[in-house]
Amino acid sequence: MPDAQSSTVDPVRGLLARWREDPSGTYRTWFLWEERLKNFRSIRRGISAVVAEIEADTFGNVYKGSSLETVVGSIAEQRQIFRGAEHAFLWKPKLRIPDIYENRPNQLAFARFLQTCACCAGEEDQVIGAIQVLDRAAIKGLGPAVANLLYFLHPTVVPPFNTAIVKGYNAVMGAKVKLGRWDEYLAMRSGIREVNTKYRDLLSNDLGAIAGALFDVGSGRYPPPPRESDAAALARWEQDLAEIRAESDRANRAIQAARDEDRTHTEVQGWLRDLGTALGFGVWVASNDRNRPYGEGHLADGCLGRLPEALENAPAVETIRLIDMLWVEPATGRVAAAFEVEHTTSIYSGILRMLDLARGFGEAGQFLFLVAPDAREADVREQLKRPAFSREVDLDVRFIAYGELAKHREAIARFGQGMKPIAAIARRLS
């Protein structure tokens, strides 16, 4: 943590250093959040679904119920920084914006734009060129909010975009970037990359980090550094930062809430691990959760060290590795059951991961379960109605409520055999 003198020498560096240590700032609550990375592939898949539906002319002419609503909704479920991401895409018929629902040429231009960005391997010139082509199409209401889709395709090239990020950028840089224009966004992007390069030791090549810092300034969590070099102004700013740091109760409550969410998720995974072991299955724990503390050890203690050979060689193996829990028959290496624990995270992403498994290895008797708080059953049912899943007639996902699992898990472990007892406490969703 830098002292007042180091912050005075370079106020932006002092601000970023304090932001990194803030338990309630976006760096710790979003950028370092493990679920953030798990969502990248599913959001990319959702963008591909939007392109495919537009090209097949099955996209429809409303936002609600479209594949675009599915993927933008998944982005909006991310913490803080993407709240409100849906607003720019909601169909406003009186204004006829964004004009991609009832204008077929505009739809196709939007699809070509997404396809170009999805297919290039992070080449900056191609991404920026695609943005400029879209800008020249002058599609009413389709502005830089689309960058929130591109961020999940190319996080080192495209920063996220919203009102708070723009306000934060203008405050820190003394700029006057305006909302709603691609040329203004591209100018801001250039400035963001310069700041990111200068303070790279405190940030990341992923532009989500610097965008998060600007979001926290623009949303009012941090006062921007004073533009003038006046010692009194710098001292007042240092005092403002000190007062924010003194709000320890609010910060501690926020970080404790996040820890409680992770603890609950891990606890339910632990129940499933122990239950699968008791029923005689080999158990696979999601690759990014294996080292989570659980009990007196780690979540993956006593579990499989690698997936069965058939899964290791599957095209979607990287996604399958992220499924929260797999039960594997020891004799055959066949996956008997897959579980996604959705405490507060995106149901959409969990279903997509199991869909990758089912498409490649769907077999008679294979069970797919979403495990969530009792109150989320309605959310699960709504997600399965979305276009991305409604046509997957063989996707037989079942719901297990936390309450049912907590109530019956010990009896199932002691007296149960095979999949029958766990299937008995699950609810069919189709």
PyMOL commands that set and color helices and strands:
alter all, ss='L'
color gray80, all
select helices_A, chain A and resi 4-9+11-21+26-31+34-55+67-76+80-82+87-89+104-119+124-137+144-151+163-173+182-198+200-202+208-218+231-245+248-278+309-312+317-320+347-361+374-384+387-390+402-415+420-424
alter helices_A, ss='H'
color red, helices_A
select strands_A, chain A and resi 282-285+293-294+297-298+325-328+335-341+367-372+397-401+427-428
alter strands_A, ss='S'
color yellow, strands_A
deselect
rebuild
show_as cartoon
